C-alpha cells in the first residue's frame, strides 16, 4: 500500500472508530489523537447474554494484541543490557480487519449474525496507550434440524457398521452446526469406505439454511466409485536407501484390496525408520478405476547424526549425554549407535537428608528394524556403567549385554522382550561391602504397552496401560534370583478446551528366590538396591523427594564432640530401604494459568504412595539394630492401607515441543516418624546420643522442577 493510500485508510479507520464509539460517560481523550506511536495497553472482551467462546479463543483470531507477560517483564527490566521490549503498536486498520476475522470465526462455528464492536474502547493521550474493549453478542446458534446420509447401494457386509457410524458422527439433529464438525463428519464417512476398498469414495454435503429460524438441514451424498485393488507402487525420491527397504515397510502389495488405513500405517512405518525427512504414501491424481496406483514420495535425511544434550534436575544436578548414530549402517535400515552419559551431581540441591548421586556410562547398540516380519525389530546393546548412589549405599561398576525384541502392533500397542546378562563389582571400601566380589545377573524381561492417547507428549484425552514382568537367575547364573511384576496405568479426561483431569496409578511386587530371599544378608542386600521398589519424586509422590517415601535409615560419616561438649554429625543423610511391593497413584486437575500465556497451565494435585517394608522401633521410637549393628526391617510383600503417604500441592505447566516443563510445590499430609527430622538428629537419637529429634514442619514442603515424562 502506498503512503498516501495508507494515510487515507488510517483516517477512514479512525473515522469509523469515532462513529462506533459513543460519547464517553467519563472524560476520555479524543481518538483523533491516536498516531503511529500509540501502544495497545490491553485487549479484553465483554459478552452479552452468555457466550460459547472465551476471550482466550477469540484473541487467537486477532492480530491486535496487548502486551504479554514476557513483554511486561521486559518493560520492567529494559534498563538491563540486551533487554529490548517489543512494542505493541496500535493499528486502526488492523483492528477493523480483526472485527471481520471475529465475525467470520463465529459464522464458521454456527453463529450467523454475531454483533461485534468496540464502543467502550478507551484512549489515554498522556501515555499514548489505548485499551481495546470488544463487545460481543453471539446471537442464537445455527442448529441442525435434520440430517440425511444417502448411499446408492450399500454392500450387505457393511450395512450394520455404516448405520452405527452414522449415529456416532457429528452434526446429528439438534447439534450446533460448525464447519469443523462438517469436515470431521465428511472425513469419517469418507474414510469408512476408503478403508474398505473404495479408493475414490467421496462425500458431498448440501446445506439448506433457514436464517430466520436459525436452522439448517443437511443432505449428505456418498459416491462410492469402483471397488479398487492396488495395481502398482511407484516410489520416488530414493538415493542411498534401497527400494526393498521401502517395500517391506508397506503393509500392502500389488493385487491387495485398497485400504487408506494401510497407506497411513505404511507412512508411519517409513517415518519410524528415521531415514526420511518426508514420507508420503498417497493416491496420485488418476481416473477412478478398479485398479489404483499408489505413490510413495520420499526425501532422505542424513543417515549420520551427532547429538549432544545437557540438562539439570534438583536431585542430580548437571547431566551431559552424547550419541553418534548411523541409521542405515551397512544398508537395510540397520542402525548403529555409540553413546555416553554423565550424571555429575554438579550444582545439585537434593532435598534435606539426601545426597546427590553420580553415574557414568558408555554404550553401543545395533538395531535391525525388520526381523522375519514387518512389525518385529531386534537390538543388541553393550554397556558399561559406574554407579555411586549414597542414598542407597551403592557404589559399583557394571558391564552388560542386552539383546531385545520389539513387536509393535499399533501405536501405543507394543510388546517387547529382552534378556540382559551383566556382571557387577562393588567398589565401596567399607568392610561390609569391600569383602564382596564380582557377581553376575541375568534377567529376562517383557513389557506390553496398550492405549489410545491424543498426544504422546502432552496427552489430554485417552488411556494407557503398561504391564511388565522380569525373571532373573533362570539361565546362566543364580547370583541374583527373583520374579518381578508391575503395572502402570493412566487416564486423561478433558473437561474444557484448556482444562482436564489426569489419573495415574502403578502397582508392583518383587519375589526374591533362593539365596536372594534374605534381602538383608550382606551378600545379597546391595545387589537388590536398584531392583527393589521405591516411591517419591517429581514423577511419583511429589510431597517427598526422590525415593523418600517409606522407611529410611539415618547414616553419617562421623560424630564429632565439640569443645562445649555438644555433638556434631558430618555427612548425615537418609538411605532409602525400598520394598518388595509398591502402590502409587495421583489425581491432577490442569486448568488455564491466570495472567499467563496460552502455553501455560496451572495444576492442583493429590498423590499417594507406599512401599511394603517398615523399620522396627523400640518403645522409645529408636530404630532397633541386629547383631551386625544393622537396622531391623520387616519386609512384607505388599503395602497396607496404613502405609500410604499422601501429599497435595499446586504447580505450573509450560507446554513445549518436548513435553510439559513442570514446576510443583507439594505438601506432606501425613509424614512418617522420620520425615520431619533432620538425618543428623535422627542418627544421634538412634545411637542413643541425643533425645527425640525435634519436628521441623518446613520439611513438609517439597519443590520439584522437571520435564513431565511420557507414559
C-alpha distance (Angstrom), angle and dihedral (degrees) to the residues before:
residue distance angle dihedral
X1 . . .
X2 3.82 . .
X3 3.84 118.3 .
X4 3.80 92.7 -110.6
X5 3.78 92.7 50.1
X6 3.79 90.2 44.7
X7 3.82 90.8 53.4
X8 3.79 91.2 48.0
X9 3.80 91.6 49.0
X10 3.79 91.5 48.9
X11 3.77 90.6 50.4
X12 3.79 91.6 50.8
X13 3.81 90.3 48.4
X14 3.80 91.0 51.3
X15 3.78 90.0 48.1
X16 3.81 88.2 53.1
X17 3.78 89.2 51.0
X18 3.78 90.3 53.1
X19 3.80 91.3 50.0
X20 3.79 93.5 46.9
X21 3.79 96.7 46.4
X22 3.81 114.9 76.5
X23 3.75 123.1 -140.7
X24 3.80 105.1 -74.7
X25 3.77 121.0 -114.4
X26 3.80 89.6 -144.6
X27 3.76 127.2 39.9
X28 3.78 113.5 -75.4
X29 3.78 131.6 170.5
X30 3.79 120.2 -104.9
X31 3.83 111.0 -91.8
X32 3.81 89.5 -141.5
X33 3.80 85.6 76.7
X34 3.82 90.8 66.6
X35 3.80 108.5 116.3
X36 3.80 141.1 171.8
X37 3.83 90.3 -79.3
X38 3.80 95.0 55.6
X39 3.81 112.3 122.0
X40 3.80 128.2 -148.5
X41 3.79 109.0 -117.6
X42 3.82 95.7 -173.4
X43 3.79 144.5 -30.0
X44 3.81 117.9 -137.0
X45 3.80 138.8 164.8
X46 3.78 134.2 -133.4
X47 3.80 116.7 -162.1
X48 3.77 127.6 -154.8
X49 3.82 120.6 -148.2
X50 3.80 96.3 -3.8
X51 3.78 129.1 -58.7
X52 3.80 143.2 -126.0
X53 3.80 98.0 -154.0
X54 3.79 122.9 54.5
X55 3.76 127.4 -139.1
X56 3.82 92.1 -102.0
X57 3.83 89.5 60.2
X58 3.79 94.3 46.0
X59 3.79 95.5 47.5
X60 3.82 88.4 58.0
X61 3.83 88.3 65.1
X62 3.81 93.3 54.8
X63 3.78 135.9 80.8
X64 3.81 94.1 -159.3
X65 3.79 106.6 85.3
X66 3.77 137.3 170.1
X67 3.80 121.7 -131.2
X68 3.80 115.4 -68.6
X69 3.79 125.9 -136.5
X70 3.81 88.7 -94.8
X71 3.81 90.3 52.5
X72 3.80 91.0 51.7
X73 3.80 92.5 49.3
X74 3.80 91.1 48.5
X75 3.79 90.4 49.5
X76 3.81 89.7 53.4
X77 3.79 91.5 51.7
X78 3.80 100.7 34.7
X79 3.80 88.0 123.6
X80 3.82 89.2 68.3
X81 3.83 114.7 96.2
X82 3.80 112.1 -100.1
X83 3.82 95.3 15.7
X84 3.81 109.6 117.8
X85 3.83 117.1 168.5
X86 3.79 114.1 -135.0
X87 3.82 110.2 -121.4
X88 3.81 119.0 -123.3
X89 3.80 98.5 -149.5
X90 3.79 117.9 -165.7
X91 3.81 115.2 -125.5
X92 3.84 114.6 -174.2
X93 3.82 90.9 -162.7
X94 3.78 91.4 54.8
X95 3.80 90.1 48.3
X96 3.81 89.3 56.5
X97 3.79 89.2 51.0
X98 3.80 89.0 49.4
X99 3.78 89.7 57.7
X100 3.81 89.0 54.7
X101 3.82 90.9 47.5
X102 3.79 91.5 51.8
X103 3.82 93.6 48.4
X104 3.82 91.2 49.6
X105 3.80 90.2 47.4
X106 3.79 90.6 54.8
X107 3.81 92.1 45.6
X108 3.82 91.2 51.8
X109 3.79 87.3 53.2
X110 3.78 97.9 51.5
X111 3.82 105.1 -87.9
X112 3.81 107.1 119.0
X113 3.81 100.8 -175.3
X114 3.79 112.3 26.1
X115 3.81 116.9 169.6
X116 3.79 110.8 -139.4
X117 3.81 124.7 170.5
X118 3.79 140.5 131.2
X119 3.84 110.5 -128.3
X120 3.81 94.2 146.1
X121 3.81 95.2 56.9
X122 3.82 111.0 135.0
X123 3.81 129.0 -150.4
X124 3.81 127.1 -165.5
X125 3.82 111.5 -162.6
X126 3.81 93.9 -169.5
X127 3.79 93.4 61.6
X128 3.84 91.5 25.8
X129 3.80 90.0 -133.0
X130 3.77 129.7 132.6
X131 3.78 128.9 -153.4
X132 3.81 109.7 -150.3
X133 3.81 112.2 -149.9
X134 3.79 114.5 -176.2
X135 3.79 121.2 -161.3
X136 3.81 115.1 -150.2
X137 3.78 128.7 -167.6
X138 3.79 106.9 177.3
X139 3.79 97.0 -169.1
X140 3.81 123.6 -156.2
X141 3.81 116.9 -32.7
X142 3.79 124.6 -117.7
X143 3.81 105.9 -105.8
X144 3.80 127.7 -160.1
X145 3.82 108.3 -114.6
X146 3.82 95.7 -176.6
X147 3.79 141.4 -14.2
X148 3.79 129.5 -154.0
X149 3.81 120.8 -169.7
X150 3.79 109.9 -164.4
X151 3.83 130.1 -165.7
X152 3.80 122.9 173.0
X153 3.80 94.4 -140.5
X154 3.81 128.7 -2.6
X155 3.81 116.8 -156.7
X156 3.80 108.0 -117.9
X157 3.86 96.7 -121.1
X158 3.81 90.2 58.8
X159 3.82 100.7 42.9
X160 3.83 98.8 96.2
X161 3.82 94.4 41.8
X162 3.82 90.4 49.1
X163 3.79 91.5 50.7
X164 3.81 91.5 50.5
X165 3.80 90.8 49.2
X166 3.80 90.5 51.5
X167 3.81 88.8 57.9
X168 3.80 93.8 49.9
X169 3.81 103.4 44.9
X170 3.84 118.8 95.4
X171 3.80 127.2 -94.2
X172 3.75 101.2 51.2
X173 3.83 118.6 162.4
X174 3.81 111.0 -60.0
X175 3.81 95.6 21.6
X176 3.80 122.5 126.0
X177 3.79 109.5 -105.2
X178 3.80 119.0 -122.9
X179 3.79 131.5 167.2
X180 3.80 88.8 -127.2
X181 3.81 92.8 56.4
X182 3.80 90.8 47.2
X183 3.80 91.7 53.2
X184 3.81 90.6 45.6
X185 3.80 91.1 50.3
X186 3.80 92.3 49.5
X187 3.80 91.9 46.7
X188 3.81 93.7 52.6
X189 3.81 93.2 46.0
X190 3.80 91.9 47.0
X191 3.82 92.3 47.0
X192 3.80 90.9 52.5
X193 3.79 91.4 64.0
X194 3.79 98.0 34.9
X195 3.81 89.2 55.0
X196 3.81 88.5 55.9
X197 3.80 100.9 53.3
X198 3.81 102.6 -80.3
X199 3.79 97.7 117.9
X200 3.79 94.6 174.0
X201 3.81 99.4 42.8
X202 3.79 113.1 139.9
X203 3.79 137.9 -173.6
X204 3.82 127.1 -148.2
X205 3.81 124.3 -175.1
X206 3.80 122.9 -157.4
X207 3.82 116.3 -158.9
X208 3.79 121.4 -151.2
X209 3.81 104.9 -169.3
X210 3.80 125.6 -165.0
X211 3.81 99.9 -164.6
X212 3.81 92.4 -176.7
X213 3.79 94.7 58.1
X214 3.83 93.9 29.2
X215 3.79 91.3 -124.8
X216 3.80 131.4 133.9
X217 3.78 131.0 -164.5
X218 3.81 117.9 -151.4
X219 3.77 123.7 -149.7
X220 3.81 111.1 -173.3
X221 3.81 116.3 -166.5
X222 3.81 121.0 -164.8
X223 3.80 122.5 -156.6
X224 3.82 108.6 -170.0
X225 3.79 99.8 -175.7
X226 3.83 120.3 -165.7
X227 3.80 125.0 -29.1
X228 3.82 102.8 -105.4
X229 3.80 138.2 -153.7
X230 3.80 128.7 -163.4
X231 3.80 107.4 -95.1
X232 3.81 101.3 174.1
X233 3.79 141.9 -6.6
X234 3.80 115.8 -138.0
X235 3.83 115.9 -163.3
X236 3.81 119.5 -166.5
X237 3.80 131.6 177.6
X238 3.82 102.5 40.1
X239 3.79 121.6 141.3
X240 3.83 113.0 149.1
X241 3.83 100.3 5.1
X242 3.80 114.6 83.5
X243 3.80 123.9 -120.5
X244 3.82 89.5 -123.4
X245 3.82 91.0 61.8
X246 3.80 90.4 55.3
X247 3.80 95.5 45.1
X248 3.79 94.4 50.7
X249 3.83 90.6 56.0
X250 3.81 91.7 56.3
X251 3.84 115.7 90.1
X252 3.83 92.7 -147.3
X253 3.79 137.9 62.2
X254 3.78 137.3 -164.7
X255 3.79 109.2 -66.0
X256 3.83 95.7 26.7
X257 3.80 120.9 129.0
X258 3.81 107.7 -96.5
X259 3.83 117.3 -103.7
X260 3.79 125.3 176.2
X261 3.79 88.6 -156.4
X262 3.82 89.6 59.5
X263 3.81 88.8 54.0
X264 3.80 90.5 52.6
X265 3.81 92.3 46.8
X266 3.79 91.5 49.6
X267 3.80 90.9 50.1
X268 3.79 90.7 51.7
X269 3.82 91.4 49.0
X270 3.79 91.6 52.0
X271 3.80 91.7 50.2
X272 3.80 90.8 49.5
X273 3.83 89.7 63.2
X274 3.83 88.4 67.6
X275 3.80 88.3 -140.9
X276 3.80 97.9 110.8
X277 3.78 135.4 60.8
X278 3.79 89.9 -164.5
X279 3.80 126.2 26.7
X280 3.80 117.9 170.2
X281 3.80 123.2 170.1
X282 3.79 107.1 -169.6
X283 3.77 149.0 144.6
X284 3.83 107.6 -105.9
X285 3.83 120.1 -144.4
X286 3.81 108.6 -71.9
X287 3.77 141.9 139.6
X288 3.79 115.3 -75.4
X289 3.78 104.0 -101.8
X290 3.80 142.0 144.4
X291 3.82 89.0 -101.7
X292 3.79 118.2 61.6
X293 3.80 132.3 -168.5
X294 3.82 116.6 -139.1
X295 3.80 117.9 -154.9
X296 3.81 125.2 -155.4
X297 3.81 112.1 -160.5
X298 3.80 115.6 -166.0
X299 3.78 140.0 176.5
X300 3.77 114.0 -169.4
X301 3.79 123.1 -132.4
X302 3.78 125.8 -144.7
X303 3.83 103.1 -80.6
X304 3.81 92.0 -148.3
X305 3.77 119.8 72.8
X306 3.79 133.5 176.3
X307 3.80 116.7 -160.3
X308 3.79 129.8 -169.4
X309 3.78 120.3 -179.0
X310 3.76 135.2 176.7
X311 3.76 131.3 -176.4
X312 3.77 145.3 164.6
X313 3.78 135.4 -138.8
X314 3.77 129.8 175.5
X315 3.82 94.5 -121.5
X316 3.82 98.7 43.3
X317 3.80 105.8 26.3
X318 3.81 121.2 -150.5
X319 3.81 117.7 4.0
X320 3.81 128.6 -170.8
X321 3.79 129.2 -169.9
X322 3.77 134.4 171.4
X323 3.80 134.4 -176.1
X324 3.78 138.2 -177.1
X325 3.79 115.0 -155.1
X326 3.78 134.4 -173.2
X327 3.81 109.1 -166.8
X328 3.82 97.7 -170.4
X329 3.80 101.9 38.9
X330 3.82 109.1 173.6
X331 3.81 88.1 -12.7
X332 3.78 127.0 -83.5
X333 3.85 92.1 95.0
X334 3.80 87.8 -79.6
X335 3.82 113.0 161.1
X336 3.79 130.5 -143.9
X337 3.80 124.2 -172.3
X338 3.80 136.3 -178.5
X339 3.79 116.6 -169.1
X340 3.76 143.9 168.7
X341 3.80 134.6 -171.0
X342 3.79 138.6 -168.7
X343 3.78 125.2 -162.2
X344 3.78 95.9 -171.0
X345 3.80 106.7 177.3
X346 3.83 86.0 -138.5
X347 3.82 112.6 152.0
X348 3.81 89.7 -0.4
X349 3.79 118.3 158.9
X350 3.81 105.3 -171.0
X351 3.81 121.0 -176.5
X352 3.79 117.3 -80.0
X353 3.79 111.2 -73.4
X354 3.81 94.0 25.9
X355 3.80 132.5 99.3
X356 3.78 127.2 -149.0
X357 3.78 117.3 -100.4
X358 3.79 127.6 -138.1
X359 3.75 130.4 -150.5
X360 3.80 132.7 173.8
X361 3.78 123.7 -172.4
X362 3.79 146.0 168.2
X363 3.78 127.8 -169.6
X364 3.76 144.3 169.7
X365 3.79 128.8 -161.6
X366 3.76 140.7 177.4
X367 3.79 122.3 -155.7
X368 3.80 134.1 -164.3
X369 3.84 113.5 -160.0
X370 3.83 97.6 -162.6
X371 3.79 120.6 47.8
X372 3.81 113.0 170.1
X373 3.83 91.1 -49.1
X374 3.79 133.4 42.9
X375 3.82 99.7 -111.3
X376 3.81 97.4 44.7
X377 3.82 120.0 90.8
X378 3.79 132.4 174.2
X379 3.79 135.6 -153.9
X380 3.79 136.4 -172.5
X381 3.82 117.7 -160.5
X382 3.82 133.7 -174.9
X383 3.80 118.8 -165.6
X384 3.78 142.7 171.8
X385 3.82 125.8 -164.7
X386 3.76 141.0 179.7
X387 3.81 111.6 -155.4
X388 3.80 126.3 -168.4
X389 3.80 113.6 176.4
X390 3.81 112.6 158.4
X391 3.82 91.1 -178.3
X392 3.82 88.0 67.7
X393 3.81 94.6 33.3
X394 3.80 87.3 -118.6
X395 3.79 130.0 142.3
X396 3.81 121.3 154.5
X397 3.77 145.3 121.6
X398 3.78 122.4 -119.7
X399 3.81 139.4 -171.3
X400 3.80 122.4 -164.0
X401 3.79 143.2 179.6
X402 3.81 116.2 -155.1
X403 3.81 125.9 -175.8
X404 3.82 114.5 -174.6
X405 3.79 142.7 178.1
X406 3.82 126.9 -151.2
X407 3.79 124.3 -166.5
X408 3.79 114.5 -171.2
X409 3.77 115.3 -163.4
X410 3.82 98.5 173.9
X411 3.82 135.7 -24.3
X412 3.83 106.6 -59.6
X413 3.81 89.1 10.3
X414 3.79 111.5 95.1
X415 3.79 141.2 133.3
X416 3.79 122.8 -149.0
X417 3.80 130.6 -174.3
X418 3.79 124.7 -174.6
X419 3.75 137.9 172.6
X420 3.79 119.0 -154.4
X421 3.80 127.1 -169.8
X422 3.79 116.4 -172.6
X423 3.78 141.1 167.0
X424 3.78 122.2 -151.5
X425 3.79 133.7 -172.0
X426 3.81 122.4 -163.1
X427 3.80 114.1 -128.7
X428 3.79 100.1 -170.9
X429 3.79 114.6 125.6
X430 3.80 91.4 -151.7
X431 3.82 111.3 117.6
X432 3.80 92.0 -125.5
X433 3.80 92.2 58.8
X434 3.77 101.2 22.1
X435 3.79 90.8 72.6
X436 3.80 91.3 59.3
X437 3.77 119.9 94.2
X438 3.76 138.9 -160.7
X439 3.79 116.0 -42.8
X440 3.80 131.0 -171.8
X441 3.76 131.0 -140.7
X442 3.79 133.2 -169.2
X443 3.80 121.2 -171.8
X444 3.79 131.1 -174.3
X445 3.80 108.9 -161.9
X446 3.78 135.8 179.0
X447 3.81 132.4 -171.8
X448 3.77 131.5 -172.6
X449 3.80 122.4 -166.4
X450 3.79 124.3 -168.4
X451 3.77 133.0 164.6
X452 3.75 150.0 103.0
X453 3.81 117.7 -112.8
X454 3.78 129.6 168.8
X455 3.82 91.8 -143.8
X456 3.79 126.5 13.5
X457 3.83 96.6 -152.5
X458 3.82 99.7 36.2
X459 3.82 106.6 19.1
X460 3.80 119.2 -173.2
X461 3.79 101.1 165.5
X462 3.77 132.8 32.1
X463 3.77 143.0 39.2
X464 3.78 139.5 -97.1
X465 3.79 137.2 -172.8
X466 3.79 130.9 -170.2
X467 3.81 120.1 -171.5
X468 3.80 116.5 -176.8
X469 3.79 137.0 -179.9
X470 3.82 136.5 -168.0
X471 3.78 132.5 -167.6
X472 3.82 119.5 -170.2
X473 3.79 132.3 -172.2
X474 3.79 98.4 26.3
X475 3.82 104.2 110.2
X476 3.81 118.5 27.9
X477 3.79 110.4 -1.0
X478 3.79 141.1 16.2
X479 3.81 97.7 -158.7
X480 3.81 86.0 112.5
X481 3.82 117.5 24.6
X482 3.79 126.4 175.4
X483 3.79 147.5 121.9
X484 3.79 117.2 -130.6
X485 3.78 132.9 -176.9
X486 3.79 135.3 177.2
X487 3.78 140.7 172.8
X488 3.82 127.3 -155.4
X489 3.80 121.4 -171.3
X490 3.80 135.1 176.7
X491 3.81 135.3 -174.8
X492 3.82 125.3 -168.2
X493 3.82 120.7 -165.8
X494 3.84 121.4 -177.2
X495 3.79 115.7 -143.0
X496 3.80 100.2 179.1
X497 3.80 135.0 -8.4
X498 3.81 91.4 -78.5
X499 3.80 104.6 22.4
X500 3.77 135.3 64.0
X501 3.78 149.0 145.9
X502 3.80 127.1 -103.7
X503 3.80 125.1 -164.8
X504 3.80 124.3 -172.8
X505 3.78 133.4 176.1
X506 3.78 137.8 171.1
X507 3.78 133.8 -174.2
X508 3.79 130.6 -176.4
X509 3.79 143.0 172.9
X510 3.83 132.1 -164.8
X511 3.81 123.5 -159.3
X512 3.83 113.1 -168.9
X513 3.79 114.5 -157.7
X514 3.77 138.5 -158.0
X515 3.83 114.6 -13.6
X516 3.81 89.0 -3.2
X517 3.80 92.5 63.3
X518 3.81 91.3 89.0
X519 3.79 98.6 69.4
X520 3.81 93.9 -174.9
X521 3.79 98.9 52.0
X522 3.85 105.0 118.7
X523 3.82 88.1 -128.3
X524 3.80 91.0 56.7
X525 3.81 110.2 24.4
X526 3.79 102.0 81.5
X527 3.82 92.7 43.2
X528 3.81 89.2 68.2
X529 3.81 97.2 46.9
X530 3.82 91.4 104.7
X531 3.81 94.9 35.1
X532 3.81 102.2 54.8
X533 3.79 120.4 86.7
X534 3.80 121.2 -98.4
X535 3.78 133.6 -177.2
X536 3.81 136.3 -157.2
X537 3.79 134.3 63.9
X538 3.80 144.4 93.8
X539 3.84 93.3 -49.4
X540 3.79 96.2 33.9
X541 3.83 131.3 38.9
X542 3.80 98.5 -11.9
X543 3.80 97.6 -162.0
X544 3.81 86.8 73.3
X545 3.78 133.2 53.1
X546 3.79 124.8 -113.9
X547 3.85 110.2 -45.2
X548 3.83 92.1 -13.8
X549 3.81 99.1 124.4
X550 3.78 110.8 100.2
X551 3.81 132.3 17.7
X552 3.79 119.5 -10.4
X553 3.78 129.2 -178.9
X554 3.80 118.8 -139.3
X555 3.83 110.1 -126.7
X556 3.81 130.9 -178.2
X557 3.79 138.5 -178.6
X558 3.81 96.6 -135.5
X559 3.80 146.3 -20.1
X560 3.81 117.4 -128.1
X561 3.81 126.3 -162.0
X562 3.79 109.9 -140.3
X563 3.83 125.3 -144.9
X564 3.79 91.1 -100.3
X565 3.80 91.5 53.8
X566 3.82 95.6 -104.7
X567 3.79 121.0 129.4
X568 3.78 127.5 -120.7
X569 3.79 126.8 -167.5
X570 3.81 124.4 -148.6
X571 3.79 125.6 -157.1
X572 3.79 95.5 8.9
X573 3.81 117.2 174.3
X574 3.78 142.1 146.5
X575 3.82 120.0 -104.6
X576 3.81 112.9 -150.3
X577 3.80 115.5 -132.0
X578 3.80 99.7 -165.7
X579 3.78 122.2 -165.3
X580 3.79 147.5 -113.2
X581 3.79 89.7 -112.7
X582 3.80 137.2 35.3
X583 3.79 138.3 -168.5
X584 3.80 123.1 -175.7
X585 3.78 138.2 162.5
X586 3.79 143.3 162.3
X587 3.80 141.2 -169.3
X588 3.81 119.9 -158.0
X589 3.80 133.3 -176.5
X590 3.81 114.1 -155.9
X591 3.82 119.9 -166.6
X592 3.85 139.6 157.5
X593 3.79 113.5 -63.6
X594 3.82 110.6 -123.2
X595 3.82 116.5 -116.4
X596 3.82 92.5 4.6
X597 3.79 131.3 103.8
X598 3.80 128.9 -89.6
X599 3.82 91.8 -92.4
X600 3.80 91.5 63.0
X601 3.79 127.6 84.7
X602 3.78 132.5 -179.6
X603 3.78 123.4 -143.0
X604 3.77 142.0 -165.5
X605 3.78 119.9 -164.9
X606 3.79 147.7 175.3
X607 3.83 120.1 -151.4
X608 3.78 132.2 -174.6
X609 3.77 134.1 -177.8
X610 3.79 147.0 150.3
X611 3.79 143.4 179.8
X612 3.77 123.0 -142.3
X613 3.81 104.0 -116.5
X614 3.81 129.2 84.1
X615 3.78 137.2 -172.5
X616 3.81 118.1 -113.8
X617 3.81 111.5 -128.0
X618 3.79 131.0 -171.1
X619 3.77 125.9 -124.7
X620 3.82 91.5 -81.2
X621 3.80 92.9 52.7
X622 3.82 97.0 -105.1
X623 3.80 119.9 138.7
X624 3.79 109.8 -105.9
X625 3.81 118.5 -127.0
X626 3.81 132.0 -150.6
X627 3.81 127.6 -133.4
X628 3.82 89.9 -79.5
X629 3.83 91.0 55.2
X630 3.79 90.4 -110.1
X631 3.82 122.3 134.6
X632 3.80 117.8 -94.3
X633 3.80 109.5 -120.0
X634 3.79 130.9 -173.2
X635 3.80 107.4 -143.6
X636 3.79 113.2 -162.3
X637 3.79 127.0 177.7
X638 3.81 97.6 -120.6
X639 3.81 136.5 15.1
X640 3.78 121.7 -107.0
X641 3.79 125.9 -133.9
X642 3.80 88.6 -102.5
X643 3.82 89.6 60.4
X644 3.80 93.1 60.5
X645 3.80 117.8 115.0
X646 3.81 119.6 -158.1
X647 3.80 132.0 -158.1
X648 3.80 134.7 175.5
X649 3.76 131.1 -165.2
X650 3.76 151.5 138.8
X651 3.77 135.3 -116.5
X652 3.79 151.0 159.8
X653 3.81 130.0 -103.2
X654 3.80 125.6 -156.0
X655 3.79 113.1 -164.3
X656 3.81 112.3 -137.5
X657 3.84 133.7 166.0
X658 3.83 89.3 -99.9
X659 3.80 97.0 48.8
X660 3.79 139.4 -80.1
X661 3.80 117.2 -34.0
X662 3.81 102.1 -144.9
X663 3.78 130.9 -155.1
X664 3.82 111.1 -174.2
X665 3.80 135.1 178.1
X666 3.82 112.8 -167.8
X667 3.80 134.5 -176.8
X668 3.82 126.1 -148.3
X669 3.80 108.3 -125.3
X670 3.82 98.5 -172.9
X671 3.80 110.5 15.7
X672 3.82 119.7 -170.7
X673 3.82 126.9 -118.2
X674 3.79 95.2 -80.8
X675 3.84 101.7 32.0
X676 3.81 93.0 89.6
X677 3.83 94.9 42.0
X678 3.76 127.3 89.1
X679 3.84 110.9 -119.6
X680 3.82 90.8 -122.2
X681 3.83 91.9 55.1
X682 3.82 91.7 44.7
X683 3.83 91.3 49.1
X684 3.82 93.7 52.2
X685 3.80 91.1 45.6
X686 3.82 93.7 51.1
X687 3.82 90.0 47.8
X688 3.80 90.3 52.9
X689 3.81 91.9 -116.7
X690 3.82 97.1 115.7
X691 3.76 141.8 20.3
X692 3.81 126.8 -98.3
X693 3.83 110.7 -47.0
X694 3.81 117.4 -107.5
X695 3.79 116.3 -112.7
X696 3.79 114.6 -113.8
X697 3.79 108.2 -158.9
X698 3.80 94.0 -165.6
X699 3.82 85.4 74.0
X700 3.81 87.9 71.0
X701 3.82 87.9 75.8
X702 3.77 123.6 79.2
X703 3.78 129.5 -178.5
X704 3.83 125.1 -155.8
X705 3.81 132.6 -173.4
X706 3.79 112.2 -175.9
X707 3.79 148.2 132.1
X708 3.78 110.8 -103.7
X709 3.77 110.4 -113.2
X710 3.77 119.9 -126.1
X711 3.78 114.0 -115.5
